[in-house]
């Protein structure tokens, strides 16, 4: 079996500016000009308003100070009720508002009841502190609440309803498809492409073998779960055109339909300038992955479910089992946010959404898993982030696809997460672009490992500009281009965004 060996590079060589333009970037630019399908997905449709707008400056937005509702920083009283009252007042205000925290330490979680959470259920609510570093705002979870994210953004009501059925196949990186009828559709509407069958799953992964232990893929209602969120740009007859690209080949099968459903969400919510911390630092054991529910889930800070055009920025998460959990997020940005302290389970996890952008964040080995994705997520982008040595990024099974790790410093990708029944870990188009691997030992990666339970099953990943500080070998990579040297553009996400918005090829200007 052929193996690719990467010679270790000196740190100075790794840091030096690349001069070679990646052939896959050239292919992408040419394919866009010619209306053809590029090898690379277009990852530029990620982040708040697809990164077409800056995060809002909040000027003129009404402020609701938690202190005015009974919260007192730096005392021994618990502030959950007062914070919820401030949130409720902001939600009652047309357009929402800023839930403002003063400098100091606020205590939450007076008991172990995991059903008690501070809930945000309407659009336009921003939690804002006075800074996430010393002298700023700290929100401290005093007691463990297993599987209870203490700040939960989630619509109050909703549910998914079928709107129509797709009647013809469509290619990946295209924008239009044919549907049975358009009576329940309108321009500007957010919808979800839904499908799940064993038949399509086998077509999608062929010719790769699927293990019988991957039980969620087989039978009825087994199969890879497809959940792509899109915004309708135009409707012509029974053809619907989306603003954002479809990231897999839609193939008609006999055993199940491809449906269009509604996407119910809240939007324009944010978290800014807050340090989240917990009593996990005083628990009398060091973290052991999956030792028990306490180690994995006792102290969890922020949950964001069914949010659109929302963000977290300039925050820190210290001494937590889980920092940020995102479910079905659409156009979310997390930036300039950092994870520190006693090691925990998961830092940021994005699942079943489209276009979550994690940018300029550091993970510092503070969690077993660095930033990651799983369970049907599409178009997730992690860019310009740093991981600790031998900290793995998190691909938590459930077949996410079209994921970009872009200009990442540090970290590894062995011992990925997720139950065996939910494998393989990742579908097609996992792209590692200018990934700087850092490990204490030499590593060998077989990307479709059928022999070991807790390793990795990733369908033909694309590696471009991969560098490492140790010897690394690969099996079953889809593409391994320009190994051992960084390439231009240094950031694929930034280059694709610049090309889409301005038509500029930044690889030719640097």
N, C-alpha and C positions, 0 to 999 in steps of 0.2 A: 504494500500500500504506500502510495507516495506521500511524503511528508515535506512540509515547507519549514525550513529552519531559519530563524531570525537571529542574527548575531547581535549580542548586547551592544548598546550604544553608550557612549559617554554622555553624561548629563549635559555638557556643553553642546554636544552635537545635537541632542534632542531639542535643546532650546533654540538652536539657530534657525534663522528664517529660511523657510523652504523656497526653492526657486523653480521646482518642476510643477507644471500644471497637470492635474490628474486627468488621464484619458477619459474617465467616466464623467468628469465635469464637462469636458469638451463634447462628449456624447449627449449630455443633458441639454447644453446650450443649442446644439444643432437640432436635436429632436424637437425642442420647443419652437424653433424657427420654422421647421418643416412640417409641423403638425403630426409628428410621429411619437411613438411611445418610448420614453427614455428608460434606461436600465434603472436609474435612481427614481424613487418617488419624489414628488414635489412637496418638501416639508415646510414650505414657507407659509402654509395656512395653519399656523399655530400661534397661540398667545391671544391676549386681549384684543378683540376685534381683528383677529388674524394679524396682529402686529402692524396694522395699518394706522393705528392711533397710539399715542402715548398714553400711559396710565394717567388717570385724571388727577388734577391738582387739588380738587375738593373745595376750591374757593367758592364762597357763597352758599355752601351746603349747611343746613341747620345743624347745630351742635346740641347734643344731649349729654351732659356730664353725669357720670355714674355717681359722683359724690353728692349730687343734688337729689339722688333717689335713695340715699342711705348708705352708700359704700364709703368705707373709711380705710385709706391705705395705712400700712404700718401699725395696725393694731392686731388683736387676737381674734377679732370677730370675722365671720364668714360673709362674703360679699355676693354670693350667687343670686339671691333674691333681688338685691338692689341693681345688679347688672341686668337681670332679666327685665326689671321694671323700666330701665333706661332703654333697652332694646324695644320693648313694647311701645314706649312713647315715640320712639323714632319710626316704628312701623306704622303708627297711627297718623304720622305726618305725611301729607302728600309728597312724594318724591323721596321719602325715607330721611336719613340723616346720619350724622357722625356720632357714634357712641364713644364719648371721650373719656379716657383714663388719665388721671393726674400722675405725677411722679410718685413712686413708692411701690410697695408690695401689697397686692390684693390676694386674699385667701379665698379659695373655692374648694368645694367637695368636703362638706362637714361629716359625711358618713360614707359607707361603702355601697350605696344604692346606685347601680350603674344606669338606672332608668332616669335619673335626675341629670338633666343637661340644660345648658343655656341654649335656647333654640332661636334661630333666626330664620324666619319663614317667608319674608317678603323682600322684594327687590330694593336696592338702593341703600342698604345698611352697611356702614363701614365701622369696624372696631379700630380705634386709633389711640395709641399710647403716646407717651412723651419721649420715646426712644427705647431701643432694645439693649443698650449697653449700660454701664454703671451710671447711676443717677437718673435712669429712665423709669419705665413702667415694667413691673414684673407681675405676672399672674401665676400663682403657685397652687398646684393641686395637692392638697394635704393628705387625702386618703385615696387608696386605690379604688377604682371603679372599673372592674374588668369588662372589656368590650363596651366602654362608655366614653365616647369622644365628648369632651366637656363643652366645647363650642361646636354646635352642629348647625350648619347652613343647609336647609332642606325645604322645598315647597310644602305648604300645609296640606295641599290636596293635589290630585292629578290622576296619574294612571295612564297607561298606554292603550290607544285604540287604533285598530286597523283602519287605514284611510283608502288604500287601493292596493293593487297587486302589479308587480313588474311582469311584463309579458315577453320580453326579449332580452338576450344577453347584452352585456356591456363590458368594454375593456377597462383594465386598470389605467389610471391616470387620464380617464376621460370624464366628461361632465354631464352627459345627457343619457336618458334612458326612456324607454317606452313603457307606459302603464295602461292598465285596463280602462280606467276612467279618471277624470281630473275634477270631478264635482266637489270633492272635499279638500282640494288643494288650492293654494293661492300664492302669488309671488310674495317673497319675503318670509314665507313660513319656514320654520325649522321642523325637519322630519327625520325619521330614522329608517334606514334600510335594515330589515330583520330577516334572518334566515338561519335554519339549523336542520341539517340532515346528515346522516352517515354517508349518503351517496355523494353529496357535494364534497364532504371532507376528504373522501378517498380521491376524488378528482383533483382537489386542491393540492394535496401532498404528494401525489404520484410523481415520480416512481419510488419515493421513500416509503419504507415499510412502517406500519403502525403496530405497536405492541398491544396484545389483548388486555394487558394491565391498565391501559389508558381507557378505562371503562366509560368515561363520559362521552367518548366519540362514537359509541356503537349503540345500535338498537333504536328504539323510538321512545322518547324524543332525543336520542343521542346525536352527537355531531359537534363540530366547531360552531360556536355561537357567533354570528355576524351581527354587529350593532354599530353601524356607521351613521353619524349625525351629519346632516347636510342642510343648507339653506337654499331655497328655491329662488333662482334668478329670473327664469321666464318659463312660460307654458305656451306651447304651440301645438294645437290639436291635442294628441295624447302623448306628446313628447315633453318631458320635464327636464329642464337644464338647471344644474346646481351651480352655485358660486364656487364651491370647493370640490377638488377632484375625488373621484371614487378610487380607493386604494387597493382594490382587488378585482380580478376578472369575475364578473357575474355570469354564471353558467346555469341554464335552465336544466332542472332535473325532474324526474317523474315522481319522486317520493315526497316532495314538499314545495311550497310556493316561496317566492321572494316577495315580501310585503313591505309597504310603506306605512309607517305608524307616526303618530304625533310625538313631538318631544316637548314635554312639560318642564319648565324651568323657571328659576328666578335669576335676576341679572344685576349687574353693577354693584356687587357686594365686594368688600375688601377687608383685609386685616393689615395693619401697618404699625411699625414702630413699637412692638411689644416683645418682651422676653417671656416665653412660656417655660415653666419649670415645674418640678414635682418632688415629692418625697421619695421617689425611687432611689435617689442618691443615698438615702439612709437605710434602705432595705438590706438586711444582713447577708446577702449573697451577691456575688458577681453574676452578670448575665450569662446564661447558657441557652443557646438557641433551642427553642421548643422543649425546654425542660418542663414547663407547665404554663398555665394561663397567666399566672402572675408575671413570669419572666417575659412573656410575649405581649400581654395586653393590659397590664394593671393600670398604667398611667398613659392616657392618650389625649392629645391636646385638641386638634382641630379636625372636624369632618366637613367636607364640602360635597354635597350630593345634588345632582341636577342643577348645577350652576352654569350660567353662560356669562361671558364677558366680565369676569371677576378676577381677583388677584390677591396675592400675599406679597408684601415687599418690606424690606428692611426690618425683618423680625429675626429672633433667635429662639432656638428650642434646645433647652438644656435638661439633661437627666430625665429623659422620657423613654418609655417603651415604644411609643409611636408618636411621630410629630404631626404629619399631615396625611390625611386619607381623602382621596378624591374619587368619587363614583359618578360616572356619566357626566363628567365635566365637558364643557364645550367652549373653546377659546378662553382658556384659563392661563394666567401668567403667575409664576412664582419666581421672584428675583431678589438678589442681594439678601438672601436668607441663609442662616448658618446653624449648624447642628453641633453641639458640644456636650461635654460632661460624661457621666457614667454611661457605659455602653448599654444600648437597648436593642430593640428588634428592628423596627422599620422607620426610616426617615420620611420620605415622601413616596406614596404609592398611588398611581393613577390607573384606574381600570374603567372599562366600558365607556370611554369617552372619545372625543376627537379633538386633536390640536391642543393638548396641554403642553405648555412651554415652561421649562425649568431652566433658569439662566443665571449665571454668575452667583452660584450658591456653593457652599463648601460643606463637606460631610465628615471629614476629619476622623473617620473611624469611630464616630460616636454611636453608630448603629450597625448591627450585623449587615443590613442592607442599605446601600446608598440609594440614590434616587432610582425609582423603577416603575414598572408597568406590569400589566397582566390582564387576563380575563376580558378579551375582546377589544381592548383599547387600540385606537388607530391614530397614527400620525403624532405620537408623543415625541417631543424633542427635548433632550437634555443637552445643553450647550454651555461651554466655557465654565464648567464646574470642576471641582477638585474632590477626589476621594482619598481616603487613607490607604496606606500600603496594605495590600491584601484585603481591602474592603471590597466586597462584591457589589456590582450593580444588581438590581432586583428585577429579574424577569420571572414573574411569579406564576407561571403556567397559564392555562386558559387561552392560549393561542392569540395573544396580541399580534399585530402585524404592522409593517411600515413604521418602525421605530428608529429614531436617530440618536446616537451618542456621538456628540460633535465637539471636537477640540477639548477632550476630557483629559485631565492630568491625574494619574494615579488610579489604583484600583485594579480589579481582576474580574473574571467572569466564570468562576467555577462554583460548584455547590449552590446552584440557583434554587429558588424556593418553589413552593406549591406542592400539593398532594399528588401522588403518582397517578391517581385516577384522572387528574386534570392535565396531564402532560399530552402532547409536547409543550415545552415551555413557550415557544415562539413560532409563529408562522413565517411567511416569507418577508423579505425586505427589511431585516434587521441590518442597519447600516452603522458601522463603526468607522468614523471619519477622523483621522488624526488623533487616534486614541493612544495615549501614552501609558502603557501598562507598567505597574510597579508591584513587584512581588519579591519576597525573600528567597524564593526558590524558582528554579526553572519550571516551566509549565508546558503541558501538552493538552491541547483542546481537540477532542473529537466532537464535532458539532451535531452529529446524529448518533449518539451513543446508545446502543440498544442493550448494553450489558449491565450498566451500573444504574442503580435506582436513583441516587441523589446526585446527579451530575447535570448534564445539559442536553437538550434536544431542541435545536434551532435549525429551521429549514433553510439551508444554503445561505448563510449570512454574507454580507458584502463588507469587506475590509479594505479601506483605502488609507494609506499613510500610517499604518500601524507601526508603532515603535515600542521598545521595551528595554528595561534595565537588566533583564535576564534573558537567557535563551528560551524561546517559545516555539512550539511546533503545532501545526494544524492538520486536521483531517476534515474532509467534507465541507470545506468552505465553498460558497458559491463563487465568490470572486475574492482574490487576495492581490490587490494592486499596490505597487510602489511600497513594498514592505521595507521597513528599516529606515525610511526617510519621510519627513513630513511633506505635505503637498500643498499646492495652491488650488483653490482658495483655502485659507486656514480654517475658516468656518463655512461649512456647507450651508447651514441655515441662513447665515447673513448673506451669502452670495446668492442663494435662490430668492430671498426676499428682495434684494436689490435688483435682480434681473426681472422679477415680476412687477415691481413697482415702478422702476425707472428704465428698464431695458438695458442696464449697465452690467457688463461682465467684469466684476471687480478682480477676477484672476488676471486680467490683462492690465490692470491699473496699479498693481502693487509689485 
